């Protein structure tokens, strides 16, 4: 299994968890106080997201922050 | 239990895990490629650390990145 970059681990977990909640990128943006284009770039693995924003995203999704940086969960995603 | 700020969650977990490994801040800095003063400021809760540096610190400590942002583990620490 290829070793995923940290930004890609976060990207895959975020996309999977967000879609499982039924939230759109717009809906997550509104809940988290982050911009929709920022959420979109995180999901494309383009952002070196800070711990404060990891917690803000997790809070908005109703998940543990740890779930967003779990490499094993991310590896299963395409 | 008071709700801890994300930076404080990371600070407490890092300090606890680092000391449990027997590594000094200097030793962790050398292993992780980060500066000792940066490690010190993270442990004082002064840094909004990025996901790439969370992974770099975890790799150097031999722990999962998730362990560094686990709020429940941090709450037990002083």
Backbone of each chain as nested JSON, in Angstrom:
{
  "chains": [
    {"id": "A", "residues": [
      {"number": 1, "name": "UNK", "atoms": {"N": [0.857, -1.209, 0.0], "CA": [0.0, 0.0, 0.0], "C": [0.879, 1.24, 0.0]}},
      {"number": 2, "name": "UNK", "atoms": {"N": [0.623, 2.129, -0.932], "CA": [1.424, 3.356, -1.005], "C": [1.229, 4.182, 0.267]}},
      {"number": 3, "name": "UNK", "atoms": {"N": [2.315, 4.794, 0.696], "CA": [2.26, 5.668, 1.854], "C": [1.658, 7.006, 1.429]}},
      {"number": 4, "name": "UNK", "atoms": {"N": [0.582, 7.406, 2.068], "CA": [-0.093, 8.652, 1.691], "C": [0.529, 9.852, 2.388]}},
      {"number": 5, "name": "UNK", "atoms": {"N": [0.62, 10.942, 1.687], "CA": [1.036, 12.209, 2.266], "C": [-0.013, 12.67, 3.291]}},
      {"number": 6, "name": "UNK", "atoms": {"N": [0.436, 13.377, 4.331], "CA": [-0.512, 13.86, 5.338], "C": [-1.685, 14.65, 4.743]}},
      {"number": 7, "name": "UNK", "atoms": {"N": [-1.41, 15.504, 3.764], "CA": [-2.497, 16.295, 3.17], "C": [-3.5, 15.407, 2.442]}},
      {"number": 8, "name": "UNK", "atoms": {"N": [-2.998, 14.292, 1.876], "CA": [-3.874, 13.374, 1.157], "C": [-4.68, 12.509, 2.144]}},
      {"number": 9, "name": "UNK", "atoms": {"N": [-4.071, 12.165, 3.275], "CA": [-4.813, 11.444, 4.326], "C": [-6.015, 12.292, 4.765]}},
      {"number": 10, "name": "UNK", "atoms": {"N": [-5.741, 13.553, 5.051], "CA": [-6.808, 14.456, 5.488], "C": [-7.86, 14.625, 4.395]}},
      {"number": 11, "name": "UNK", "atoms": {"N": [-7.412, 14.792, 3.161], "CA": [-8.335, 15.003, 2.037], "C": [-9.317, 13.838, 1.91]}},
      {"number": 12, "name": "UNK", "atoms": {"N": [-8.78, 12.629, 1.936], "CA": [-9.639, 11.45, 1.735], "C": [-10.6, 11.24, 2.894]}},
      {"number": 13, "name": "UNK", "atoms": {"N": [-10.085, 11.41, 4.12], "CA": [-10.969, 11.224, 5.271], "C": [-12.072, 12.28, 5.293]}},
      {"number": 14, "name": "UNK", "atoms": {"N": [-11.691, 13.525, 5.003], "CA": [-12.687, 14.591, 5.011], "C": [-13.787, 14.304, 3.993]}},
      {"number": 15, "name": "UNK", "atoms": {"N": [-13.388, 13.966, 2.766], "CA": [-14.398, 13.735, 1.732], "C": [-15.315, 12.571, 2.113]}},
      {"number": 16, "name": "UNK", "atoms": {"N": [-14.722, 11.497, 2.631], "CA": [-15.546, 10.332, 2.981], "C": [-16.512, 10.658, 4.125]}},
      {"number": 17, "name": "UNK", "atoms": {"N": [-16.004, 11.299, 5.169], "CA": [-16.854, 11.585, 6.327], "C": [-17.91, 12.629, 5.966]}},
      {"number": 18, "name": "UNK", "atoms": {"N": [-17.501, 13.663, 5.225], "CA": [-18.473, 14.697, 4.846], "C": [-19.612, 14.092, 4.03]}},
      {"number": 19, "name": "UNK", "atoms": {"N": [-19.277, 13.294, 3.027], "CA": [-20.349, 12.752, 2.189], "C": [-21.218, 11.775, 2.989]}},
      {"number": 20, "name": "UNK", "atoms": {"N": [-20.622, 11.077, 3.955], "CA": [-21.415, 10.148, 4.772], "C": [-22.43, 10.89, 5.641]}},
      {"number": 21, "name": "UNK", "atoms": {"N": [-22.149, 12.149, 5.955], "CA": [-23.097, 12.938, 6.752], "C": [-24.184, 13.558, 5.882]}},
      {"number": 22, "name": "UNK", "atoms": {"N": [-23.993, 13.531, 4.56], "CA": [-24.953, 14.168, 3.673], "C": [-24.733, 15.664, 3.52]}},
      {"number": 23, "name": "UNK", "atoms": {"N": [-23.69, 16.19, 4.16], "CA": [-23.395, 17.622, 4.043], "C": [-22.693, 17.913, 2.72]}},
      {"number": 24, "name": "UNK", "atoms": {"N": [-23.085, 18.998, 2.088], "CA": [-22.342, 19.504, 0.927], "C": [-21.118, 20.274, 1.407]}},
      {"number": 25, "name": "UNK", "atoms": {"N": [-20.221, 20.585, 0.478], "CA": [-19.085, 21.452, 0.847], "C": [-19.602, 22.8, 1.353]}},
      {"number": 26, "name": "UNK", "atoms": {"N": [-20.649, 23.307, 0.735], "CA": [-21.25, 24.569, 1.179], "C": [-21.793, 24.439, 2.601]}},
      {"number": 27, "name": "UNK", "atoms": {"N": [-22.467, 23.316, 2.856], "CA": [-23.043, 23.112, 4.191], "C": [-21.956, 23.008, 5.253]}},
      {"number": 28, "name": "UNK", "atoms": {"N": [-20.891, 22.297, 4.939], "CA": [-19.779, 22.186, 5.892], "C": [-19.121, 23.546, 6.102]}},
      {"number": 29, "name": "UNK", "atoms": {"N": [-18.98, 24.3, 5.026], "CA": [-18.384, 25.636, 5.137], "C": [-19.221, 26.502, 6.094]}},
      {"number": 30, "name": "UNK", "atoms": {"N": [-20.518, 26.469, 5.903], "CA": [-21.396, 27.293, 6.742], "C": [-21.296, 26.88, 8.205]}},
      {"number": 31, "name": "UNK", "atoms": {"N": [-21.265, 25.588, 8.439], "CA": [-21.206, 25.103, 9.83], "C": [-19.876, 25.384, 10.504]}},
      {"number": 32, "name": "UNK", "atoms": {"N": [-18.794, 25.304, 9.716], "CA": [-17.456, 25.365, 10.31], "C": [-16.899, 26.778, 10.357]}},
      {"number": 33, "name": "UNK", "atoms": {"N": [-17.53, 27.692, 9.604], "CA": [-17.003, 29.051, 9.543], "C": [-15.822, 29.191, 8.589]}},
      {"number": 34, "name": "UNK", "atoms": {"N": [-15.563, 28.142, 7.82], "CA": [-14.493, 28.194, 6.811], "C": [-15.127, 28.441, 5.437]}},
      {"number": 35, "name": "UNK", "atoms": {"N": [-14.332, 28.865, 4.471], "CA": [-14.879, 29.18, 3.152], "C": [-15.046, 27.907, 2.331]}},
      {"number": 36, "name": "UNK", "atoms": {"N": [-16.066, 27.904, 1.461], "CA": [-16.306, 26.725, 0.636], "C": [-15.1, 26.389, -0.248]}},
      {"number": 37, "name": "UNK", "atoms": {"N": [-14.443, 27.405, -0.783], "CA": [-13.273, 27.129, -1.644], "C": [-12.117, 26.553, -0.826]}},
      {"number": 38, "name": "UNK", "atoms": {"N": [-12.041, 26.919, 0.45], "CA": [-11.024, 26.337, 1.332], "C": [-11.326, 24.848, 1.554]}},
      {"number": 39, "name": "UNK", "atoms": {"N": [-12.57, 24.536, 1.893], "CA": [-12.974, 23.128, 2.072], "C": [-12.663, 22.333, 0.804]}},
      {"number": 40, "name": "UNK", "atoms": {"N": [-12.985, 22.904, -0.335], "CA": [-12.736, 22.234, -1.609], "C": [-11.246, 21.953, -1.807]}},
      {"number": 41, "name": "UNK", "atoms": {"N": [-10.402, 22.913, -1.475], "CA": [-8.957, 22.711, -1.669], "C": [-8.404, 21.707, -0.658]}},
      {"number": 42, "name": "UNK", "atoms": {"N": [-8.964, 21.665, 0.554], "CA": [-8.556, 20.634, 1.521], "C": [-8.892, 19.255, 0.959]}},
      {"number": 43, "name": "UNK", "atoms": {"N": [-10.06, 19.116, 0.37], "CA": [-10.482, 17.812, -0.171], "C": [-9.685, 17.416, -1.404]}},
      {"number": 44, "name": "UNK", "atoms": {"N": [-8.995, 18.37, -2.024], "CA": [-8.11, 18.036, -3.141], "C": [-6.674, 17.827, -2.674]}},
      {"number": 45, "name": "UNK", "atoms": {"N": [-6.451, 17.853, -1.355], "CA": [-5.115, 17.583, -0.823], "C": [-4.145, 18.724, -1.02]}},
      {"number": 46, "name": "UNK", "atoms": {"N": [-4.678, 19.926, -1.142], "CA": [-3.837, 21.085, -1.483], "C": [-3.521, 21.969, -0.292]}},
      {"number": 47, "name": "UNK", "atoms": {"N": [-4.03, 21.624, 0.899], "CA": [-3.848, 22.496, 2.052], "C": [-3.145, 21.788, 3.2]}},
      {"number": 48, "name": "UNK", "atoms": {"N": [-2.176, 22.478, 3.767], "CA": [-1.475, 21.978, 4.947], "C": [-2.216, 22.516, 6.177]}},
      {"number": 49, "name": "UNK", "atoms": {"N": [-3.364, 21.9, 6.455], "CA": [-4.349, 22.423, 7.415], "C": [-3.788, 22.434, 8.834]}},
      {"number": 50, "name": "UNK", "atoms": {"N": [-4.12, 23.459, 9.577], "CA": [-3.651, 23.6, 10.958], "C": [-4.517, 22.803, 11.92]}},
      {"number": 51, "name": "UNK", "atoms": {"N": [-3.972, 22.559, 13.107], "CA": [-4.71, 21.804, 14.124], "C": [-6.007, 22.53, 14.51]}},
      {"number": 52, "name": "UNK", "atoms": {"N": [-6.001, 23.852, 14.518], "CA": [-7.248, 24.566, 14.849], "C": [-8.318, 24.319, 13.796]}},
      {"number": 53, "name": "UNK", "atoms": {"N": [-7.937, 24.298, 12.532], "CA": [-8.939, 24.047, 11.492], "C": [-9.347, 22.577, 11.431]}},
      {"number": 54, "name": "UNK", "atoms": {"N": [-8.431, 21.666, 11.767], "CA": [-8.816, 20.247, 11.87], "C": [-9.915, 20.098, 12.932]}},
      {"number": 55, "name": "UNK", "atoms": {"N": [-9.749, 20.757, 14.071], "CA": [-10.765, 20.667, 15.125], "C": [-12.068, 21.349, 14.695]}},
      {"number": 56, "name": "UNK", "atoms": {"N": [-11.967, 22.476, 13.995], "CA": [-13.175, 23.187, 13.554], "C": [-13.972, 22.343, 12.56]}},
      {"number": 57, "name": "UNK", "atoms": {"N": [-13.256, 21.679, 11.645], "CA": [-13.924, 20.824, 10.657], "C": [-14.564, 19.622, 11.356]}},
      {"number": 58, "name": "UNK", "atoms": {"N": [-13.831, 19.013, 12.284], "CA": [-14.357, 17.85, 12.999], "C": [-15.619, 18.219, 13.787]}},
      {"number": 59, "name": "UNK", "atoms": {"N": [-15.579, 19.353, 14.443], "CA": [-16.73, 19.803, 15.225], "C": [-17.95, 19.962, 14.316]}},
      {"number": 60, "name": "UNK", "atoms": {"N": [-17.721, 20.557, 13.144], "CA": [-18.826, 20.784, 12.203], "C": [-19.369, 19.47, 11.643]}},
      {"number": 61, "name": "UNK", "atoms": {"N": [-18.5, 18.467, 11.539], "CA": [-18.918, 17.158, 11.016], "C": [-19.481, 16.251, 12.109]}},
      {"number": 62, "name": "UNK", "atoms": {"N": [-19.242, 16.602, 13.377], "CA": [-19.668, 15.738, 14.469], "C": [-18.81, 14.494, 14.619]}},
      {"number": 63, "name": "UNK", "atoms": {"N": [-17.541, 14.592, 14.223], "CA": [-16.627, 13.449, 14.369], "C": [-15.45, 13.845, 15.258]}},
      {"number": 64, "name": "UNK", "atoms": {"N": [-14.677, 12.868, 15.674], "CA": [-13.44, 13.158, 16.393], "C": [-12.41, 13.73, 15.425]}},
      {"number": 65, "name": "UNK", "atoms": {"N": [-11.607, 14.7, 15.871], "CA": [-10.539, 15.202, 15.012], "C": [-9.606, 14.076, 14.538]}},
      {"number": 66, "name": "UNK", "atoms": {"N": [-9.398, 13.093, 15.398], "CA": [-8.503, 11.988, 15.042], "C": [-8.951, 11.275, 13.764]}},
      {"number": 67, "name": "UNK", "atoms": {"N": [-10.273, 11.199, 13.543], "CA": [-10.786, 10.484, 12.365], "C": [-10.298, 11.13, 11.071]}},
      {"number": 68, "name": "UNK", "atoms": {"N": [-10.011, 12.42, 11.122], "CA": [-9.605, 13.137, 9.908], "C": [-8.15, 12.871, 9.517]}},
      {"number": 69, "name": "UNK", "atoms": {"N": [-7.34, 12.386, 10.454], "CA": [-5.922, 12.155, 10.12], "C": [-5.535, 10.685, 10.288]}},
      {"number": 70, "name": "UNK", "atoms": {"N": [-6.528, 9.804, 10.226], "CA": [-6.291, 8.366, 10.37], "C": [-5.846, 7.791, 9.019]}},
      {"number": 71, "name": "UNK", "atoms": {"N": [-4.567, 7.456, 8.92], "CA": [-4.02, 7.003, 7.632], "C": [-4.649, 5.685, 7.19]}},
      {"number": 72, "name": "UNK", "atoms": {"N": [-4.936, 4.796, 8.143], "CA": [-5.502, 3.501, 7.752], "C": [-6.886, 3.665, 7.119]}},
      {"number": 73, "name": "UNK", "atoms": {"N": [-7.702, 4.554, 7.675], "CA": [-9.019, 4.804, 7.08], "C": [-8.877, 5.394, 5.685]}},
      {"number": 74, "name": "UNK", "atoms": {"N": [-7.89, 6.271, 5.522], "CA": [-7.716, 6.947, 4.234], "C": [-7.255, 5.989, 3.153]}},
      {"number": 75, "name": "UNK", "atoms": {"N": [-6.469, 4.986, 3.531], "CA": [-5.894, 4.076, 2.531], "C": [-6.958, 3.277, 1.789]}},
      {"number": 76, "name": "UNK", "atoms": {"N": [-8.085, 3.058, 2.444], "CA": [-9.152, 2.308, 1.789], "C": [-9.87, 3.096, 0.706]}},
      {"number": 77, "name": "UNK", "atoms": {"N": [-9.706, 4.421, 0.722], "CA": [-10.442, 5.278, -0.216], "C": [-9.682, 5.416, -1.53]}},
      {"number": 78, "name": "UNK", "atoms": {"N": [-10.434, 5.672, -2.578], "CA": [-9.813, 5.725, -3.911], "C": [-8.99, 6.947, -4.071]}}
    ]},
    {"id": "B", "residues": [
      {"number": 1, "name": "UNK", "atoms": {"N": [-15.198, 19.025, 33.171], "CA": [-13.848, 19.14, 32.606], "C": [-13.814, 20.282, 31.604]}},
      {"number": 2, "name": "UNK", "atoms": {"N": [-12.874, 21.161, 31.766], "CA": [-12.768, 22.293, 30.842], "C": [-12.453, 21.798, 29.436]}},
      {"number": 3, "name": "UNK", "atoms": {"N": [-13.055, 22.459, 28.476], "CA": [-12.779, 22.138, 27.079], "C": [-11.431, 22.734, 26.703]}},
      {"number": 4, "name": "UNK", "atoms": {"N": [-10.522, 21.887, 26.243], "CA": [-9.176, 22.357, 25.899], "C": [-9.127, 22.885, 24.467]}},
      {"number": 5, "name": "UNK", "atoms": {"N": [-8.386, 23.94, 24.272], "CA": [-8.109, 24.455, 22.926], "C": [-7.29, 23.428, 22.142]}},
      {"number": 6, "name": "UNK", "atoms": {"N": [-7.463, 23.375, 20.821], "CA": [-6.69, 22.43, 20.006], "C": [-5.184, 22.524, 20.237]}},
      {"number": 7, "name": "UNK", "atoms": {"N": [-4.66, 23.73, 20.337], "CA": [-3.211, 23.876, 20.537], "C": [-2.779, 23.301, 21.881]}},
      {"number": 8, "name": "UNK", "atoms": {"N": [-3.667, 23.394, 22.878], "CA": [-3.357, 22.87, 24.208], "C": [-3.483, 21.341, 24.231]}},
      {"number": 9, "name": "UNK", "atoms": {"N": [-4.44, 20.803, 23.482], "CA": [-4.549, 19.345, 23.346], "C": [-3.24, 18.786, 22.78]}},
      {"number": 10, "name": "UNK", "atoms": {"N": [-2.776, 19.404, 21.707], "CA": [-1.534, 18.957, 21.077], "C": [-0.345, 19.125, 22.023]}},
      {"number": 11, "name": "UNK", "atoms": {"N": [-0.292, 20.249, 22.71], "CA": [0.822, 20.524, 23.63], "C": [0.923, 19.442, 24.708]}},
      {"number": 12, "name": "UNK", "atoms": {"N": [-0.207, 19.133, 25.324], "CA": [-0.182, 18.159, 26.428], "C": [0.152, 16.755, 25.944]}},
      {"number": 13, "name": "UNK", "atoms": {"N": [-0.443, 16.359, 24.82], "CA": [-0.153, 15.021, 24.309], "C": [1.309, 14.899, 23.887]}},
      {"number": 14, "name": "UNK", "atoms": {"N": [1.805, 15.935, 23.231], "CA": [3.201, 15.885, 22.793], "C": [4.136, 15.744, 23.986]}},
      {"number": 15, "name": "UNK", "atoms": {"N": [3.926, 16.575, 24.993], "CA": [4.824, 16.52, 26.15], "C": [4.772, 15.151, 26.828]}},
      {"number": 16, "name": "UNK", "atoms": {"N": [3.548, 14.633, 26.994], "CA": [3.417, 13.334, 27.666], "C": [4.063, 12.213, 26.858]}},
      {"number": 17, "name": "UNK", "atoms": {"N": [3.784, 12.178, 25.56], "CA": [4.326, 11.092, 24.741], "C": [5.839, 11.233, 24.599]}},
      {"number": 18, "name": "UNK", "atoms": {"N": [6.311, 12.466, 24.395], "CA": [7.766, 12.655, 24.252], "C": [8.498, 12.204, 25.521]}},
      {"number": 19, "name": "UNK", "atoms": {"N": [8.015, 12.631, 26.68], "CA": [8.728, 12.253, 27.904], "C": [8.633, 10.75, 28.142]}},
      {"number": 20, "name": "UNK", "atoms": {"N": [7.525, 10.128, 27.72], "CA": [7.396, 8.674, 27.907], "C": [8.403, 7.913, 27.053]}},
      {"number": 21, "name": "UNK", "atoms": {"N": [8.841, 8.511, 25.96], "CA": [9.834, 7.85, 25.102], "C": [11.257, 8.066, 25.614]}},
      {"number": 22, "name": "UNK", "atoms": {"N": [11.42, 9.011, 26.559], "CA": [12.752, 9.335, 27.047], "C": [13.496, 10.316, 26.159]}},
      {"number": 23, "name": "UNK", "atoms": {"N": [12.849, 10.785, 25.101], "CA": [13.482, 11.765, 24.206], "C": [13.435, 13.16, 24.824]}},
      {"number": 24, "name": "UNK", "atoms": {"N": [14.534, 13.889, 24.698], "CA": [14.537, 15.309, 25.051], "C": [13.911, 16.111, 23.906]}},
      {"number": 25, "name": "UNK", "atoms": {"N": [13.648, 17.381, 24.157], "CA": [13.186, 18.25, 23.066], "C": [14.247, 18.317, 21.967]}},
      {"number": 26, "name": "UNK", "atoms": {"N": [15.511, 18.34, 22.363], "CA": [16.598, 18.353, 21.379], "C": [16.593, 17.072, 20.545]}},
      {"number": 27, "name": "UNK", "atoms": {"N": [16.397, 15.949, 21.229], "CA": [16.394, 14.671, 20.53], "C": [15.237, 14.574, 19.543]}},
      {"number": 28, "name": "UNK", "atoms": {"N": [14.069, 15.037, 19.972], "CA": [12.913, 15.028, 19.08], "C": [13.146, 15.959, 17.895]}},
      {"number": 29, "name": "UNK", "atoms": {"N": [13.745, 17.113, 18.173], "CA": [14.036, 18.067, 17.099], "C": [14.949, 17.412, 16.057]}},
      {"number": 30, "name": "UNK", "atoms": {"N": [15.994, 16.747, 16.525], "CA": [16.941, 16.119, 15.607], "C": [16.261, 15.04, 14.769]}},
      {"number": 31, "name": "UNK", "atoms": {"N": [15.417, 14.251, 15.408], "CA": [14.753, 13.168, 14.679], "C": [13.717, 13.656, 13.69]}},
      {"number": 32, "name": "UNK", "atoms": {"N": [13.04, 14.75, 14.035], "CA": [11.894, 15.195, 13.234], "C": [12.287, 16.203, 12.168]}},
      {"number": 33, "name": "UNK", "atoms": {"N": [13.481, 16.778, 12.302], "CA": [13.886, 17.814, 11.364], "C": [13.299, 19.174, 11.68]}},
      {"number": 34, "name": "UNK", "atoms": {"N": [12.662, 19.288, 12.847], "CA": [12.125, 20.578, 13.286], "C": [13.096, 21.197, 14.294]}},
      {"number": 35, "name": "UNK", "atoms": {"N": [12.963, 22.491, 14.518], "CA": [13.899, 23.166, 15.413], "C": [13.483, 22.954, 16.876]}},
      {"number": 36, "name": "UNK", "atoms": {"N": [14.477, 22.903, 17.776], "CA": [14.169, 22.699, 19.185], "C": [13.262, 23.796, 19.742]}},
      {"number": 37, "name": "UNK", "atoms": {"N": [13.482, 25.023, 19.328], "CA": [12.63, 26.106, 19.845], "C": [11.197, 25.981, 19.323]}},
      {"number": 38, "name": "UNK", "atoms": {"N": [11.052, 25.394, 18.145], "CA": [9.701, 25.142, 17.623], "C": [9.004, 24.071, 18.469]}},
      {"number": 39, "name": "UNK", "atoms": {"N": [9.708, 22.963, 18.732], "CA": [9.15, 21.904, 19.588], "C": [8.757, 22.491, 20.952]}},
      {"number": 40, "name": "UNK", "atoms": {"N": [9.625, 23.32, 21.492], "CA": [9.354, 23.926, 22.795], "C": [8.088, 24.777, 22.75]}},
      {"number": 41, "name": "UNK", "atoms": {"N": [7.916, 25.549, 21.69], "CA": [6.731, 26.413, 21.61], "C": [5.46, 25.594, 21.372]}},
      {"number": 42, "name": "UNK", "atoms": {"N": [5.569, 24.468, 20.655], "CA": [4.416, 23.577, 20.497], "C": [4.001, 23.037, 21.866]}},
      {"number": 43, "name": "UNK", "atoms": {"N": [4.974, 22.655, 22.672], "CA": [4.666, 22.086, 23.999], "C": [4.126, 23.14, 24.967]}},
      {"number": 44, "name": "UNK", "atoms": {"N": [4.316, 24.418, 24.638], "CA": [3.701, 25.482, 25.445], "C": [2.351, 25.92, 24.87]}},
      {"number": 45, "name": "UNK", "atoms": {"N": [1.872, 25.219, 23.85], "CA": [0.549, 25.526, 23.294], "C": [0.518, 26.801, 22.485]}},
      {"number": 46, "name": "UNK", "atoms": {"N": [1.676, 27.183, 21.953], "CA": [1.775, 28.47, 21.255], "C": [1.753, 28.35, 19.745]}},
      {"number": 47, "name": "UNK", "atoms": {"N": [1.647, 27.133, 19.217], "CA": [1.741, 26.942, 17.769], "C": [0.499, 26.259, 17.207]}},
      {"number": 48, "name": "UNK", "atoms": {"N": [0.016, 26.819, 16.121], "CA": [-1.109, 26.233, 15.402], "C": [-0.521, 25.288, 14.344]}},
      {"number": 49, "name": "UNK", "atoms": {"N": [-0.075, 24.134, 14.813], "CA": [0.755, 23.206, 14.028], "C": [-0.025, 22.64, 12.835]}},
      {"number": 50, "name": "UNK", "atoms": {"N": [0.65, 22.495, 11.717], "CA": [0.026, 21.969, 10.495], "C": [0.001, 20.444, 10.509]}},
      {"number": 51, "name": "UNK", "atoms": {"N": [-0.86, 19.892, 9.667], "CA": [-0.979, 18.436, 9.579], "C": [0.352, 17.803, 9.157]}},
      {"number": 52, "name": "UNK", "atoms": {"N": [1.121, 18.468, 8.294], "CA": [2.415, 17.895, 7.904], "C": [3.365, 17.809, 9.102]}},
      {"number": 53, "name": "UNK", "atoms": {"N": [3.361, 18.822, 9.944], "CA": [4.245, 18.767, 11.113], "C": [3.713, 17.826, 12.192]}},
      {"number": 54, "name": "UNK", "atoms": {"N": [2.387, 17.686, 12.299], "CA": [1.838, 16.68, 13.216], "C": [2.336, 15.29, 12.811]}},
      {"number": 55, "name": "UNK", "atoms": {"N": [2.31, 15.0, 11.514], "CA": [2.786, 13.694, 11.045], "C": [4.297, 13.549, 11.246]}},
      {"number": 56, "name": "UNK", "atoms": {"N": [5.05, 14.611, 11.016], "CA": [6.51, 14.545, 11.194], "C": [6.869, 14.287, 12.655]}},
      {"number": 57, "name": "UNK", "atoms": {"N": [6.154, 14.937, 13.565], "CA": [6.414, 14.743, 14.997], "C": [6.037, 13.32, 15.402]}},
      {"number": 58, "name": "UNK", "atoms": {"N": [4.88, 12.85, 14.923], "CA": [4.435, 11.495, 15.272], "C": [5.43, 10.446, 14.764]}},
      {"number": 59, "name": "UNK", "atoms": {"N": [5.901, 10.631, 13.553], "CA": [6.865, 9.681, 12.981], "C": [8.123, 9.632, 13.848]}},
      {"number": 60, "name": "UNK", "atoms": {"N": [8.581, 10.807, 14.276], "CA": [9.797, 10.873, 15.093], "C": [9.581, 10.248, 16.469]}},
      {"number": 61, "name": "UNK", "atoms": {"N": [8.352, 10.309, 16.968], "CA": [8.046, 9.732, 18.287], "C": [7.686, 8.246, 18.184]}},
      {"number": 62, "name": "UNK", "atoms": {"N": [7.389, 7.772, 16.985], "CA": [6.938, 6.393, 16.833], "C": [5.518, 6.171, 17.311]}},
      {"number": 63, "name": "UNK", "atoms": {"N": [4.693, 7.212, 17.22], "CA": [3.28, 7.071, 17.613], "C": [2.391, 7.403, 16.419]}},
      {"number": 64, "name": "UNK", "atoms": {"N": [1.107, 7.091, 16.541], "CA": [0.145, 7.504, 15.525], "C": [-0.071, 9.011, 15.614]}},
      {"number": 65, "name": "UNK", "atoms": {"N": [-0.229, 9.695, 14.485], "CA": [-0.555, 11.129, 14.534], "C": [-1.817, 11.409, 15.369]}},
      {"number": 66, "name": "UNK", "atoms": {"N": [-2.772, 10.488, 15.302], "CA": [-4.021, 10.676, 16.042], "C": [-3.78, 10.86, 17.537]}},
      {"number": 67, "name": "UNK", "atoms": {"N": [-2.747, 10.183, 18.068], "CA": [-2.482, 10.264, 19.514], "C": [-2.158, 11.696, 19.94]}},
      {"number": 68, "name": "UNK", "atoms": {"N": [-1.643, 12.49, 19.012], "CA": [-1.232, 13.856, 19.351], "C": [-2.416, 14.821, 19.454]}},
      {"number": 69, "name": "UNK", "atoms": {"N": [-3.556, 14.455, 18.861], "CA": [-4.705, 15.378, 18.909], "C": [-5.903, 14.751, 19.626]}},
      {"number": 70, "name": "UNK", "atoms": {"N": [-5.634, 13.771, 20.467], "CA": [-6.696, 13.093, 21.222], "C": [-7.039, 13.917, 22.464]}},
      {"number": 71, "name": "UNK", "atoms": {"N": [-8.201, 14.564, 22.437], "CA": [-8.584, 15.456, 23.53], "C": [-8.76, 14.709, 24.85]}},
      {"number": 72, "name": "UNK", "atoms": {"N": [-9.284, 13.488, 24.79], "CA": [-9.499, 12.746, 26.041], "C": [-8.194, 12.407, 26.73]}},
      {"number": 73, "name": "UNK", "atoms": {"N": [-7.184, 12.043, 25.963], "CA": [-5.876, 11.77, 26.564], "C": [-5.289, 13.035, 27.186]}},
      {"number": 74, "name": "UNK", "atoms": {"N": [-5.5, 14.157, 26.515], "CA": [-4.923, 15.421, 26.989], "C": [-5.579, 15.899, 28.271]}},
      {"number": 75, "name": "UNK", "atoms": {"N": [-6.872, 15.603, 28.423], "CA": [-7.593, 16.108, 29.593], "C": [-7.063, 15.564, 30.908]}},
      {"number": 76, "name": "UNK", "atoms": {"N": [-6.471, 14.371, 30.837], "CA": [-5.938, 13.797, 32.062], "C": [-4.649, 14.459, 32.529]}},
      {"number": 77, "name": "UNK", "atoms": {"N": [-4.019, 15.221, 31.636], "CA": [-2.709, 15.811, 31.958], "C": [-2.893, 17.171, 32.619]}},
      {"number": 78, "name": "UNK", "atoms": {"N": [-1.892, 17.565, 33.402], "CA": [-1.988, 18.823, 34.157], "C": [-1.894, 19.976, 33.268]}}
    ]}
  ]
}
